[in-house]
Amino acid sequence: MASNTWLVVHGLWLVVVVLVARSTHQRLWRRVLATLAVLLFIFSAFQTQGVLSDDALRYHWDGWIGVHGVDPYAQVPEHETLAPYHVEANGIAYPGEVPYADLPTVYPPGAQLLFSGIASVVGVNALGWKLIWCSVLAILLTLIHRHLRDHERRWFWLVLVSPFFLVHAVADLHLDALMACLTALALLKVRGRQFVFGGILLGLAICVKYAPLVAVPFLLLTLSWRQRVLVLGAVTLTIGLVFAPYVNSQIWGDLQNFLTNWKANAAVYDVARMLLPDRTQTRIALSLVVLVISFIIWRRWKHQPETLVALAMMIFLISSPVIHAWYLLSVVMLLPMAPLRSTIVWMATVGIYAVFVEIYRTTGTWEEPPVLLALEALPVIAAYVIDVRRGPITAS
């Protein structure tokens, strides 16, 4: 699909959000959106080709060698010692077409266990992966829906019919979707005073991808000391158990290189980098800004845990040097509980990311025209300022 079409589709979704938010017929809208969401989910689940990303191929490869008893952290995919495990399926050669086959994996142990589990059933068959993955995602989404309050469910269905969710969570099979669902479930369990269960789910989310680490201190600040011990104990124990099989592995893989040298779709970081002499000072300065904003949102929203966590994760995203579109899933799945304007706006403006992908596929060079970066980021920043002052839409 052409990038201009993506922009139109994302814009139309934003129009639907406004219509639903202002409508007095909420029950009817929920029925329409729920039906549409199920149909679109099923359709997207059968798209075996990546739309804006081919990260799923790396999942396939990591799972494939994992199920053969090979440590996925030990060697890069193209290493000669892994030649016996080369395989072809669905017209895809592994690891020849695996993205960044010259770099170690960056996916945490929880993700590796998931990859190996799926590969043990379907190998590297793309459709098999898709069906199992989407079944797990559907189960998590069903659990989230069951735990939501009635007025929160309209936002849930709006997320599920969004082109953002359908592309990045379903069609492109991003790991962030499972992480985000586990994080949302964890917060719902804590809200329901099931602190141990909530801690276990949050620990699992961190084991799948590290982003929910941001949520931990902010969530703990909203709890009593006894509740903190229960949640933090459950989180720590869960992480320990999942990481245990990989205790002798190079778990961090290429993560240090990724965190230090990569940059993508990061307007705020780009501006800071132009103003400061080097990357280290840029990161320190942005960290201080995030720290100050974190203190402000804690003071204002410490009695609304879901809002506090969503605002915290959002400011970390905004200031990050790497913001691939699917990273937004970590805050998008919190939208039903904390409907932030900045989340909604970013779900629409992130359609611009498709332009960057199209440029890359055409020229082989990743380019981000500054005007497009500004068009994506500035509305989000403006909306975030309003969110910090007023809170989520339901609280305004």
DRENMAR-717914 format. One line per 4 residues: number of its first residue (from 1); their letters; for each residue x, y, z of N, C-alpha, C. Coordinates in steps of 0.001 Angstrom, whole numbers. Layout:
# residues N
NUM) A) X:Y:Z:X:Y:Z:X:Y:Z | ...
This chain:
# residues 396
1) MASN) 844:-1189:0:0:0:0:884:1244:0 | 581:2227:-850:1379:3441:-951:1301:4239:343 | 2372:4982:629:2443:5714:1893:1348:6766:2008 | 961:7390:873:-101:8400:949:-1436:7765:1327
5) TWLV) -1628:6515:918:-2845:5796:1311:-2854:5539:2811 | -1681:5183:3345:-1574:4971:4796:-1974:6233:5551 | -1514:7374:5073:-1827:8635:5742:-3329:8897:5735 | -3975:8622:4613:-5420:8822:4510:-6158:7890:5464
9) VHGL) -5756:6623:5503:-6414:5637:6366:-6277:6021:7837 | -5078:6446:8233:-4874:6870:9620:-5712:8107:9944 | -5822:9014:8976:-6642:10200:9183:-8115:9865:9330 | -8592:8923:8529:-9992:8498:8623:-10285:7867:9977
13) WLVV) -9321:7105:10485:-9510:6505:11816:-9670:7594:12865 | -8890:8654:12758:-8984:9754:13721:-10363:10406:13660 | -10931:10505:12469:-12286:11043:12316:-13291:10149:13041 | -13124:8836:12899:-14009:7887:13586:-13905:8058:15098
17) VVLV) -12697:8251:15604:-12498:8455:17042:-13295:9662:17523 | -13223:10753:16787:-13946:11969:17163:-15454:11725:17143 | -15935:11037:16115:-17368:10753:16008:-17851:9896:17173 | -17084:8867:17498:-17472:7974:18593:-17433:8709:19924
21) ARST) -16397:9504:20137:-16253:10217:21406:-17407:11186:21647 | -17959:11745:20563:-19025:12741:20697:-20421:12145:20586 | -20512:10905:20198:-21821:10289:19963:-22549:9991:21273 | -23866:10070:21213:-24694:9700:22366:-25168:8256:22264
25) HQRL) -24798:7581:21180:-25228:6193:20967:-24036:5253:21174 | -23502:5243:22381:-22281:4495:22652:-22467:2982:22499 | -23608:2468:22914:-23829:1022:22825:-23848:557:21373 | -24501:1326:20515:-24547:988:19092:-23147:1040:18488
29) WRRV) -22394:2083:18815:-21032:2206:18294:-20174:1024:18719 | -20324:608:19972:-19508:-511:20456:-19807:-1784:19683 | -21077:-2007:19384:-21439:-3205:18620:-20854:-3157:17214 | -20964:-2002:16581:-20420:-1847:15225:-18905:-2029:15236
33) LATL) -18237:-1373:16172:-16778:-1451:16249:-16310:-2854:16596 | -17032:-3527:17494:-16643:-4882:17879:-16729:-5831:16689 | -17816:-5733:15933:-17973:-6583:14745:-16876:-6300:13728 | -16635:-5026:13481:-15597:-4629:12528:-14219:-5082:13000
37) AVLL) -13963:-4958:14299:-12657:-5342:14847:-12381:-6824:14647 | -13382:-7659:14901:-13208:-9106:14734:-12918:-9447:13277 | -13677:-8858:12361:-13478:-9139:10932:-12099:-8680:10457 | -11695:-7482:10857:-10393:-6960:10448:-9249:-7746:11072
41) FIFS) -9432:-8191:12307:-8408:-8994:12980:-8183:-10296:12217 | -9280:-10970:11859:-9169:-12237:11127:-8511:-12013:9771 | -8919:-10963:9074:-8323:-10656:7770:-6824:-10402:7903 | -6438:-9596:8873:-5021:-9262:9064:-4210:-10471:9490
45) AFQT) -4844:-11388:10218:-4137:-12571:10707:-3684:-13483:9578 | -4330:-13388:8429:-3970:-14259:7304:-3016:-13572:6322 | -2534:-12387:6684:-1531:-11710:5857:-154:-12202:6284 | 429:-13105:5517:1699:-13720:5920:2913:-12906:5501
49) QGVL) 2728:-11914:4645:3835:-11051:4240:3868:-9802:5116 | 5067:-9411:5543:5200:-8211:6342:4748:-6980:5580 | 4105:-6055:6263:3606:-4837:5631:4640:-3713:5732 | 5013:-3361:6949:6004:-2302:7156:7256:-2804:7863
53) SDDA) 7323:-4097:8125:8475:-4648:8833:8569:-6141:8560 | 9802:-6656:8583:10002:-8102:8446:10671:-8682:9690 | 10443:-8049:10843:11016:-8544:12097:10581:-9969:12409 | 9390:-10347:11935:8891:-11694:12217:9837:-12767:11707
57) LRYH) 10589:-12468:10640:11543:-13452:10123:12634:-13745:11147 | 13013:-12732:11910:14004:-12957:12971:13402:-13809:14090 | 12121:-13596:14386:11453:-14434:15375:11502:-15893:14927 | 11182:-16117:13643:11190:-17476:13098:12566:-18114:13274
61) WDGW) 13607:-17371:12910:14961:-17924:12965:15400:-18208:14403 | 15175:-17259:15299:15557:-17472:16700:14846:-18696:17269 | 13552:-18837:16937:12810:-20005:17412:13309:-21294:16794 | 13647:-21239:15504:14116:-22421:14774:15400:-22980:15373
65) IGVH) 16377:-22109:15620:17630:-22619:16194:17455:-22945:17674 | 16553:-22229:18344:16302:-22514:19754:15722:-23895:19963 | 14802:-24287:19086:14180:-25598:19221:15148:-26721:18864 | 16252:-26372:18180:17298:-27349:17878:18410:-27334:18923
69) GVDP) 18147:-26664:20037:19103:-26677:21135:20251:-25706:20998 | 20147:-24762:20068:21212:-23782:19850:20877:-22502:20615 | 21846:-21982:21342:21668:-20734:22078:21539:-19578:21082 | 20379:-18906:21022:20196:-17831:20036:21094:-16623:20285
73) YAQV) 21636:-16530:21498:22512:-15404:21825:23973:-15674:21473 | 24292:-16918:21124:25698:-17308:20970:26328:-16803:19678 | 25578:-16853:18566:26148:-16493:17269:25153:-15660:16461 | 25689:-14852:15557:24818:-14123:14629:24251:-15130:13626
77) PEHE) 23077:-14878:13054:22443:-15851:12155:23313:-16314:10996 | 24133:-15433:10438:24923:-15801:9261:26238:-16500:9611 | 26465:-16774:10895:27721:-17429:11286:27801:-18827:10674 | 28991:-19194:10240:29173:-20460:9513:28809:-21683:10344
81) TLAP) 28926:-21599:11665:28611:-22762:12503:27119:-23090:12500 | 26291:-22149:12034:24845:-22384:11993:24373:-22873:10631 | 25314:-23154:9733:24971:-23627:8385:24068:-24865:8389 | 24265:-25824:9326:23389:-27009:9321:21913:-26696:9563
85) YHVE) 21630:-25501:10045:20251:-25160:10381:19595:-24268:9328 | 20310:-24014:8235:19708:-23232:7153:18484:-23973:6614 | 17436:-23229:6324:16186:-23845:5900:15435:-22869:4999 | 14542:-23395:4189:13710:-22552:3333:12254:-22950:3498
89) ANGI) 11391:-21955:3599:9952:-22203:3728:9194:-21003:3198 | 8092:-21257:2517:7253:-20183:1960:8045:-19241:1060 | 9059:-19799:381:9874:-18986:-509:10873:-18092:195 | 11041:-18281:1498:11962:-17459:2291:13131:-18319:2743
93) AYPG) 14341:-17852:2482:15543:-18574:2895:16013:-18053:4247 | 16155:-18984:5190:16654:-18628:6523:18075:-19156:6676 | 19008:-18318:7123:18852:-16941:7588:19119:-15890:6518 | 19197:-16289:5243:19562:-15352:4186:18702:-14108:4128
97) EVPY) 17398:-14250:4411:16492:-13104:4338:16098:-12567:5714 | 16762:-13078:6743:16500:-12596:8103:17087:-11193:8259 | 16326:-10238:8772:16868:-8878:8923:18018:-8826:9915 | 19040:-8067:9561:20221:-7876:10405:20834:-9203:10831
101) ADLP) 21028:-10065:9823:21591:-11392:10090:23047:-11327:10533 | 23650:-10144:10423:25035:-9981:10863:25132:-9460:12295 | 23975:-9334:12970:23954:-8825:14340:23332:-9850:15283 | 23797:-9900:16536:23198:-10809:17521:21749:-10408:17820
105) TVYP) 20984:-11336:18319:19597:-11048:18664:19518:-10109:19858 | 18462:-9303:19915:18265:-8386:21037:17012:-8757:21836 | 16356:-9849:21479:15097:-10188:22130:15334:-10926:23444 | 14609:-10548:24502:14822:-11100:25845:14470:-12585:25942
109) PGAQ) 14858:-13225:27048:14594:-14655:27244:13126:-15051:27138 | 12225:-14214:27632:10803:-14540:27520:10373:-14663:26074 | 10880:-13778:25240:10590:-13838:23809:11183:-15095:23196 | 12403:-15439:23589:13063:-16625:23032:12312:-17904:23392
113) LLFS) 11802:-17979:24605:11011:-19156:24992:9737:-19241:24157 | 9119:-18098:23911:7923:-18060:23067:8253:-18484:21646 | 9344:-17944:21091:9755:-18298:19732:9994:-19798:19605 | 10726:-20356:20571:11041:-21788:20521:9778:-22632:20648
117) GIAS) 8851:-22176:21490:7605:-22914:21662:6803:-22984:20374 | 6704:-21866:19668:5964:-21858:18403:6693:-22677:17344 | 8021:-22498:17264:8805:-23228:16261:8756:-24730:16488 | 8588:-25150:17733:8514:-26588:18011:7254:-27204:17427
121) VVGV) 6258:-26373:17133:4989:-26854:16575:4949:-26700:15059 | 5388:-25531:14549:5215:-25242:13114:6519:-24956:12381 | 7649:-25088:13049:8921:-24796:12390:9011:-23334:12002 | 9283:-23060:10723:9341:-21671:10252:8201:-21373:9277
125) NALG) 7144:-22170:9321:5992:-21940:8451:5297:-20634:8835 | 5237:-19694:7908:4743:-18349:8205:3282:-18347:8647 | 2434:-19118:7952:1021:-19140:8310:817:-19794:9669 | 1556:-20868:9931:1467:-21520:11232:1841:-20573:12360
129) WKLI) 2915:-19829:12154:3328:-18832:13141:2219:-17809:13360 | 1657:-17355:12261:639:-16307:12337:-584:-16778:13123 | -1021:-18000:12859:-2222:-18506:13520:-2006:-18691:15017 | -857:-19249:15390:-575:-19436:16817:-412:-18089:17507
133) WCSV) 369:-17215:16890:637:-15899:17474:-653:-15115:17676 | -1484:-15085:16641:-2720:-14313:16720:-3722:-14946:17682 | -3644:-16251:17853:-4497:-16910:18848:-4117:-16469:20255 | -2816:-16412:20522:-2339:-15930:21825:-2757:-14479:22031
137) LAIL) -2578:-13671:20994:-2955:-12258:21078:-4450:-12110:21328 | -5256:-12917:20648:-6710:-12848:20821:-7118:-13214:22248 | -6449:-14197:22824:-6737:-14588:24213:-6421:-13440:25165 | -5267:-12822:24981:-4879:-11699:25841:-5856:-10533:25697
141) LTLI) -6271:-10253:24473:-7224:-9164:24238:-8574:-9460:24885 | -8990:-10712:24822:-10254:-11108:25453:-10195:-10907:26961 | -9066:-11275:27555:-8894:-11092:29001:-8907:-9610:29369 | -8258:-8797:28559:-8270:-7351:28814:-9700:-6823:28767
145) HRHL) -10438:-7210:27734:-11816:-6740:27573:-12670:-7123:28773 | -12490:-8319:29281:-13282:-8789:30427:-13009:-7964:31680 | -11796:-7443:31805:-11425:-6702:33011:-11715:-5205:32915 | -12066:-4732:31734:-12307:-3304:31564:-13677:-2897:32093
149) RDHE) -13776:-1672:32538:-15060:-1108:32916:-15847:-764:31653 | -17149:-621:31816:-18011:-453:30647:-17617:760:29805 | -17330:1892:30447:-17016:3107:29686:-15642:3036:29022 | -14802:2075:29429:-13470:1940:28842:-13480:1127:27551
153) RRWF) -14556:398:27335:-14559:-552:26219:-14670:117:24854 | -15220:1313:24793:-15263:1988:23483:-13840:2271:22994 | -12949:2643:23924:-11559:2904:23546:-10862:1616:23135 | -11210:534:23794:-10643:-773:23448:-10960:-1121:21998
157) WLVL) -12221:-972:21611:-12609:-1321:20246:-12046:-334:19231 | -11903:921:19624:-11284:1894:18721:-9822:1549:18454 | -9146:1033:19466:-7765:570:19264:-7744:-582:18273 | -8638:-1539:18441:-8609:-2756:17627:-8989:-2519:16171
161) VSPF) -9732:-1462:15880:-10057:-1184:14475:-9078:-193:13849 | -8121:272:14613:-7176:1259:14082:-6207:606:13106 | -5860:1297:12020:-4853:757:11096:-3524:530:11792 | -3216:1358:12785:-1973:1189:13536:-1910:-192:14180
165) FLVH) -2963:-562:14914:-2978:-1850:15606:-2998:-3009:14621 | -3834:-2917:13610:-3977:-4023:12665:-2683:-4302:11909 | -1937:-3258:11588:-678:-3447:10862:417:-3962:11783 | 666:-3250:12873:1843:-3546:13690:1632:-4699:14671
169) AVAD) 421:-4861:15180:179:-5932:16146:-219:-7242:15485 | -975:-7154:14391:-1522:-8369:13778:-788:-8732:12485 | -818:-7854:11500:-220:-8181:10199:1291:-8375:10288 | 1980:-7465:10991:3440:-7544:11077:3935:-8320:12285
173) LHLD) 3031:-8776:13117:3370:-9752:14163:4402:-9239:15167 | 4295:-7993:15576:5331:-7447:16451:5185:-7926:17889 | 6319:-8272:18443:6409:-8748:19817:5862:-7724:20805 | 5962:-6452:20451:5492:-5378:21329:4010:-5525:21667
177) ALMA) 3234:-6139:20776:1800:-6302:21033:1559:-7212:22229 | 2276:-8328:22286:2114:-9244:23414:2611:-8599:24696 | 3749:-7908:24619:4282:-7198:25780:3274:-6174:26290 | 2691:-5415:25373:1755:-4360:25753:487:-4933:26375
181) CLTA) 5:-6045:25845:-1188:-6688:26409:-918:-7208:27819 | 244:-7804:28025:609:-8286:29359:721:-7127:30343 | 1272:-6006:29881:1391:-4826:30741:14:-4296:31122 | -875:-4200:30142:-2230:-3720:30412:-2954:-4644:31386
185) LALL) -2815:-5946:31176:-3436:-6909:32093:-2874:-6780:33499 | -1570:-6553:33595:-935:-6391:34904:-1539:-5207:35656 | -1703:-4087:34964:-2283:-2908:35606:-3734:-3152:36008 | -4458:-3886:35177:-5847:-4206:35510:-5929:-5105:36732
189) KVRG) -5015:-6052:36845:-4984:-6930:38015:-4632:-6154:39278 | -3674:-5244:39169:-3317:-4417:40325:-4499:-3535:40713 | -5192:-2993:39714:-6383:-2193:40002:-7431:-3022:40732 | -7497:-4307:40399:-8425:-5211:41067:-7884:-5792:42355
193) RQFV) -6758:-5231:42826:-6110:-5601:44087:-5569:-7029:44080 | -5279:-7549:42912:-4594:-8841:42775:-3112:-8553:42516 | -2418:-8165:43579:-1074:-7605:43443:-40:-8635:43002 | -134:-9841:43513:829:-10875:43124:631:-11249:41658
197) FGGI) -611:-11479:41267:-907:-11832:39878:-480:-10695:38947 | -769:-9462:39371:-358:-8314:38572:1149:-8245:38420 | 1871:-8537:39505:3328:-8542:39450:3868:-9619:38531 | 3243:-10787:38554:3667:-11879:37664:3495:-11473:36202
201) LLGL) 2342:-10897:35885:2081:-10471:34504:3043:-9372:34066 | 3340:-8440:34969:4282:-7375:34636:5681:-7943:34427 | 6046:-8933:35249:7334:-9598:35060:7413:-10303:33718 | 6327:-10970:33328:6302:-11637:32021:6413:-10619:30886
205) AICV) 5741:-9485:31039:5825:-8436:30014:7263:-7967:29835 | 7974:-7780:30940:9372:-7346:30882:10245:-8417:30246 | 9925:-9676:30500:10691:-10784:29916:10484:-10892:28409 | 9374:-10371:27922:9095:-10387:26487:9785:-9224:25791
209) KYAP) 9704:-8045:26400:10423:-6851:25925:10615:-5921:27113 | 11712:-5194:27125:12111:-4493:28341:11356:-3196:28618 | 10568:-2699:27690:9911:-1398:27841:9107:-1239:29139 | 8386:-2282:29623:7596:-2099:30847:8419:-1845:32102
213) LVAV) 9749:-1966:32014:10580:-1583:33161:10302:-142:33567 | 9959:679:32586:9634:2082:32861:8433:2182:33791 | 7479:1273:33638:6242:1343:34408:6434:987:35872 | 7423:154:36174:7562:-404:37522:7685:664:38601
217) PFLL) 8659:1588:38542:8775:2560:39640:7548:3445:39790 | 6930:3819:38678:5751:4684:38751:4567:3944:39367 | 4400:2690:39009:3327:1898:39607:3555:1724:41100 | 4788:1418:41489:5097:1200:42903:4832:2454:43731
221) LTLS) 5069:3621:43149:4854:4874:43877:3392:5107:44226 | 2481:4416:43563:1049:4599:43828:518:3597:44853 | 1378:2702:45334:948:1615:46209:1440:1806:47639 | 828:1069:48561:1321:1041:49940:2577:186:50003
225) WRQR) 3284:226:51143:4520:-550:51256:4262:-2044:51122 | 3184:-2526:51709:2866:-3956:51601:2580:-4334:50156 | 1823:-3499:49476:1498:-3766:48076:2745:-3713:47198 | 3655:-2798:47508:4909:-2706:46754:5719:-3989:46878
229) VLVL) 5789:-4508:48093:6545:-5747:48318:5946:-6892:47509 | 4618:-6988:47500:3958:-8068:46766:4206:-7950:45264 | 4023:-6752:44724:4199:-6556:43281:5651:-6734:42880 | 6551:-6052:43583:7970:-6118:43218:8529:-7521:43419
233) GAVT) 8080:-8198:44474:8524:-9576:44696:8092:-10488:43564 | 6836:-10337:43124:6326:-11169:42031:7042:-10856:40722 | 7294:-9573:40467:8019:-9175:39254:9412:-9789:39246 | 10126:-9637:40358:11509:-10121:40451:11587:-11633:40312
237) LTIG) 10701:-12342:41005:10712:-13805:40945:10401:-14294:39533 | 9437:-13675:38886:9071:-14071:37520:10232:-13872:36561 | 10869:-12711:36637:12015:-12441:35761:13133:-13441:36026 | 13379:-13731:37297:14429:-14688:37646:14174:-16066:37064
241) LVFA) 12930:-16534:37147:12593:-17867:36640:12700:-17933:35114 | 12258:-16886:34434:12304:-16886:32967:13735:-16743:32461 | 14538:-15943:33137:15919:-15718:32706:16836:-16885:33059 | 16423:-17721:34026:17295:-18788:34536:17872:-19699:33453
245) PYVN) 17080:-20162:32465:17657:-21052:31439:18749:-20395:30599 | 18826:-19066:30642:19804:-18352:29815:20884:-17676:30655 | 21051:-18155:31888:21970:-17490:32813:23403:-17458:32293 | 23787:-18446:31498:25147:-18493:30953:25237:-17930:29534
249) SQIW) 24153:-17340:29064:24127:-16796:27704:24476:-15307:27709 | 24821:-14816:26538:25058:-13380:26375:23705:-12708:26125 | 22927:-12622:27193:21534:-12196:27091:21378:-10826:26443 | 22308:-9942:26722:22146:-8581:26222:22489:-8483:24749
253) GDLQ) 23104:-9536:24182:23352:-9594:22746:23906:-8292:22200 | 23211:-7750:21220:23642:-6501:20583:22887:-5303:21149 | 22279:-5489:22324:21433:-4440:22884:22221:-3164:23174 | 23453:-3313:23675:24267:-2139:23973:24538:-1322:22710
257) NFLT) 24872:-2021:21628:25100:-1336:20352:23821:-657:19864 | 22707:-1358:20017:21419:-813:19591:21087:464:20363 | 21268:418:21688:20927:1564:22517:21865:2743:22291 | 23102:2441:21923:24115:3490:21793:24130:4141:20417
261) NWKA) 23977:3344:19374:24270:3834:18025:23069:3988:17097 | 21948:3381:17434:20821:3434:16513:19978:4687:16751 | 19296:5132:15683:18384:6256:15773:17323:6116:14688 | 16086:6357:15035:15014:6274:14043:13787:7027:14523
265) NAAV) 13226:7854:13647:11925:8478:13875:11872:9255:15192 | 12966:9945:15519:13097:10577:16834:13277:12086:16698 | 12182:12807:16564:12250:14249:16321:12857:15001:17497 | 12417:14689:18708:12927:15392:19888:14418:15136:20061
269) YDVA) 14822:13889:19900:16247:13558:20008:17051:14292:18934 | 16526:14369:17725:17234:15045:16634:17472:16519:16953 | 16456:17177:17494:16600:18593:17845:17641:18762:18946 | 17554:17911:19970:18530:17985:21065:19940:17713:20562
273) RMLL) 20050:16781:19631:21375:16427:19091:21978:17590:18318 | 21146:18381:17646:21652:19542:16913:22148:20633:17861 | 21555:20690:19052:21893:21744:20002:23078:21395:20891 | 23382:20111:21004:24439:19664:21914:25570:19000:21130
277) PDRT) 26795:19033:21672:27975:18627:20890:28130:17139:20626 | 27594:16277:21486:27780:14847:21242:26597:14051:21779 | 26592:12754:21457:25467:11890:21833:25344:11737:23340 | 26477:11654:24026:26434:11463:25474:25738:12633:26162
281) QTRI) 26133:13849:25803:25505:15021:26407:24032:15123:26020 | 23722:14725:24809:22324:14736:24368:21477:13807:25222 | 21968:12615:25447:21219:11637:26239:21109:12066:27695 | 22165:12661:28231:22120:13144:29613:21091:14263:29747
285) ALSL) 21118:15195:28799:20179:16321:28841:18734:15841:28741 | 18477:14930:27809:17119:14407:27661:16694:13617:28894 | 17623:12899:29495:17314:12145:30717:16901:13084:31844 | 17581:14218:31953:17227:15201:32981:15844:15787:32723
289) VVLV) 15550:16053:31458:14221:16570:31102:13143:15549:31461 | 13391:14297:31116:12438:13230:31434:12256:13107:32942 | 13344:13242:33688:13275:13150:35147:12391:14254:35722 | 12557:15463:35224:11748:16588:35700:10276:16371:35361
293) ISFI) 10008:15973:34128:8620:15737:33718:8016:14579:34507 | 8812:13564:34776:8333:12427:35566:7903:12875:36957 | 8673:13781:37549:8315:14306:38871:7001:15079:38801 | 6852:15863:37742:5625:16657:37583:4403:15756:37443
297) IWRR) 4507:14746:36587:3334:13882:36381:3051:13043:37622 | 4098:12705:38375:3859:11963:39621:3086:12829:40610 | 3485:14099:40740:2802:14988:41675:1342:15194:41274 | 1078:15262:39991:-276:15569:39522:-1172:14336:39451
301) WKHQ) -598:13165:39142:-1435:12011:38821:-1109:10760:39637 | -530:10947:40832:-135:9797:41645:-1329:9010:42179 | -2504:9599:42139:-3693:8889:42608:-4443:8192:41471 | -3893:8269:40260:-4457:7549:39115:-3346:6716:38484
305) PETL) -3122:5498:38975:-1972:4688:38539:-1886:4482:37031 | -3011:4173:36385:-2962:3906:34947:-2567:5164:34167 | -3105:6308:34590:-2744:7569:33934:-1272:7888:34144 | -796:7708:35365:608:7982:35680:1538:7112:34843
309) VALA) 1245:5822:34771:2090:4904:33998:2057:5261:32514 | 872:5556:31989:756:5897:30564:1527:7177:30238 | 1411:8192:31085:2143:9443:30867:3648:9222:30955 | 4068:8373:31885:5499:8087:32039:6048:7362:30819
313) MMIF) 5341:6334:30375:5816:5584:29215:5794:6453:27961 | 4842:7375:27888:4760:8262:26729:5951:9214:26667 | 6350:9807:27796:7469:10755:27754:8779:10033:27472 | 8912:8804:27931:10103:8025:27589:10146:7746:26087
317) LISS) 9002:7475:25496:8946:7253:24051:9278:8525:23274 | 8656:9624:23666:8859:10886:22954:10330:11277:22922 | 11043:11019:24006:12440:11449:24117:13437:10394:23658 | 12958:9245:23247:13848:8147:22856:14536:8424:21521
321) PVIH) 15777:7932:21352:16454:8074:20058:15965:7078:19006 | 15255:6050:19434:14725:5059:18495:13238:4889:18768 | 12411:5290:17799:10956:5167:17968:10380:4525:16712 | 10615:3240:16543:9931:2549:15456:8433:2580:15755
325) AWYL) 7632:2631:14721:6193:2842:14891:5568:1870:15887 | 5978:609:15819:5353:-404:16676:5697:-234:18150 | 6694:584:18480:7003:841:19889:5831:1504:20596 | 4983:2185:19830:3828:2860:20418:2820:1884:21021
329) LSVV) 2906:621:20646:1968:-360:21196:2004:-385:22722 | 3157:-76:23306:3285:-106:24766:2346:885:25446 | 2042:2008:24787:1095:2968:25364:-303:2822:24761 | -366:2335:23543:-1667:2190:22879:-2572:1226:23635
333) MLLP) -2021:138:24149:-2859:-829:24860:-3287:-335:26239 | -2741:799:26671:-3199:1424:27915:-4314:2438:27655 | -4612:2688:26383:-5598:3705:26020:-6971:3482:26656 | -7495:2259:26730:-8805:2090:27361:-8844:2574:28809
337) MAPL) -7759:2384:29544:-7701:2789:30952:-7263:4234:31119 | -6458:4716:30176:-5945:6086:30245:-5989:6694:28847 | -7165:7151:28415:-7302:7685:27051:-6627:9047:26895 | -5332:9007:26629:-4564:10234:26462:-4739:10785:25049
341) RSTI) -4832:12080:24944:-4912:12728:23641:-3655:12449:22825 | -2510:12462:23509:-1240:12246:22813:-1163:10857:22202 | -1723:9861:22873:-1741:8510:22315:-2587:8466:21051 | -3772:9049:21122:-4681:9051:19974:-4060:9792:18791
345) VWMA) -3498:10962:19066:-2884:11761:17998:-1723:11007:17364 | -896:10377:18197:275:9672:17657:-133:8455:16840 | -1211:7789:17239:-1700:6658:16454:-2089:7086:15046 | -2460:8360:14896:-2804:8887:13570:-1567:9394:12834
349) TVGI) -759:10229:13503:384:10838:12806:1500:9842:12516 | 1532:8726:13235:2589:7738:12992:2438:7084:11622 | 1332:7348:10945:1199:6895:9567:2314:7435:8685 | 2919:8549:9106:4043:9141:8371:5232:8189:8333
353) YAVF) 5333:7319:9316:6435:6345:9354:6467:5506:8077 | 5296:5269:7494:5229:4486:6254:5984:5172:5120 | 6042:6501:5152:6798:7239:4136:8282:6920:4264 | 8780:6868:5500:10193:6555:5719:10517:5143:5225
357) VEIY) 9593:4221:5487:9789:2839:5030:9800:2780:3507 | 8893:3523:2876:8830:3529:1410:10112:4104:809 | 10638:5154:1414:11901:5734:952:13020:4703:1063 | 13045:3997:2177:14091:2989:2399:14002:1858:1376
361) RTTG) 12787:1395:1124:12619:288:174:12938:722:-1256 | 12774:1997:-1540:13043:2507:-2887:14517:2818:-3105 | 15138:3436:-2098:16518:3922:-2267:17565:3085:-1552 | 17131:2268:-581:18097:1510:218:18729:2330:1323
365) TWEE) 18269:3565:1491:18800:4455:2527:17656:4931:3419 | 17882:4867:4741:16851:5333:5671:16942:6854:5777 | 15916:7535:5297:15883:8992:5332:14592:9456:6004 | 14717:10527:6774:13574:11091:7483:13515:12599:7215
369) PPVL) 12765:13012:6211:12638:14449:5937:12189:15203:7192 | 12921:16230:7605:12603:16955:8842:11166:17467:8917 | 10635:17895:7773:9257:18407:7772:8278:17312:8188 | 8499:16099:7686:7611:14987:8039:7772:14598:9505
373) LALE) 9010:14609:9996:9230:14326:11416:8480:15329:12288 | 8533:16592:11889:7843:17632:12652:6329:17435:12610 | 5806:17082:11433:4367:16847:11304:3905:15678:12158 | 4767:14706:12332:4418:13570:13188:4503:13928:14661
377) ALPV) 5576:14624:15052:5876:14797:16471:5210:16000:17133 | 5132:17130:16447:4641:18353:17094:3208:18228:17623 | 2262:17645:16857:920:17470:17418:916:16570:18654 | 1801:15582:18669:1887:14672:19817:2380:15418:21050
381) IAAY) 3417:16224:20875:3969:16984:22001:2930:17960:22547 | 2226:18641:21650:1181:19575:22083:87:18845:22863 | -320:17688:22358:-1350:16898:23042:-849:16396:24390 | 438:16047:24456:1001:15542:25715:993:16631:26790
385) VIDV) 1300:17857:26411:1263:18966:27371:-143:19107:27954 | -1154:18984:27103:-2541:19048:27576:-2839:17868:28494 | -2353:16688:28136:-2575:15501:28971:-1988:15672:30365 | -785:16212:30436:-136:16403:31739:-957:17357:32601
389) RRGP) -1524:18372:31983:-2296:19369:32730:-3696:18869:33098 | -4365:18205:32148:-5778:17864:32343:-6029:16395:32656 | -5064:15551:32343:-5290:14127:32511:-5987:13528:31312 | -6405:12277:31399:-7053:11610:30266:-8377:12262:29906
393) ITAS) -8862:11928:28741:-10077:12553:28215:-11259:12391:29164 | -11398:11239:29767:-12535:11000:30662:-12451:11830:31925 | -11256:12373:32221:-11092:13165:33441:-11063:14655:33167 | -11187:15030:31886:-11058:16457:31547:-12361:17204:31794
